[in-house]
Amino acid sequence: MADATGTPTTNYSFKTLDGTDTAGYTSINSVITSIDTQLQDKAAKANMIVLYQGAAAPSGWTNVDAAVVAAGGPASGTGYIWIRKN
């Protein structure tokens, strides 16, 4: 079986199947998306702060880069920001 070529999931970029797969891709994609969401829910706890590669905080997170650095934390560096889970 070739690598999946469908849309990646939101949190962990699991590859889903595309519409040309005859193995019930809709049901399989629902399971893949559910796993992605559940992993994110278990891995990310409220108020945890992590270093994120990107210019803006993703949905459900707040950019706290300036506050972390002002409090004496390490500078995030080019292309990274500190974010806090809402």
N, C-alpha and C positions, 0 to 999 in steps of 0.2 A: 504494500500500500504506500502510495506517495505521501509526502507531507501534506498536512491540511493547508488549504489555501483560502479559507473564509476569513471573515472579519475577526481580528484579535479581540480578546476580552478587555474590559476596561482597566482592571487593576494589575494583572500579571501577564497580560498579552498572550494568553493561551490561544493558539490558533484554532479556529472553528472550521467546520466543513462547509463547503459551498453547496449551492443548489443542484449541482450536477451529480452529487453522490447519491446513489440509490439505497443507501443503508439507513434511511430514516434520519437524515441530517438535522431536521428540526428538533427531534427529541434529543439527539446527541448534543446539539448545540445548547439546548436548555440545560442539560446536565453540566456542560463545560462552564457556562455562564454562572450557574449556581455555585459550583466549586470556587470559581474566581471570587464571587461576592463573599462567600463564607470565609475563605482564607483572609480576605481583606478585613472582615469584621473581627476575626480572631487575632490577627497580627497587629492591627492598629487600635490602640486604646485611647480613650479620651484624654486630652492634655499631653500626650506624649509628643516630644519634639525630636524631629529627625532632619538630617541634611538631605535636601532634595535637589536633583539635577533639573533645572528649569528656571524660567524667569518669573513665573507666577504660580501661586499655590493651586493645586488641583481642587476640585469640588470636595467639600467636607473638611478642608484644611485651611489654616490661616497663616499668612506670611508673618513670621515673628523674627525675621533676620536682624533688623535693627535693634530690637529689644535684647536678643541673645548676645550680640556683640557689645552693646552698651553695658550689659551686666557682667562683662568680662569674659564671655565665651569666645571661642575661636572664630576668626573671620571665615565666612563661608567660601570665599574664593570665586573666581570668574565662572559663571555658568551655574552656580549653585546658590540655594537659599535655605535658611532654616525655616521649617514649617511646623505648626502645632495642630494636632488632630482636634477638631471641634467636638 
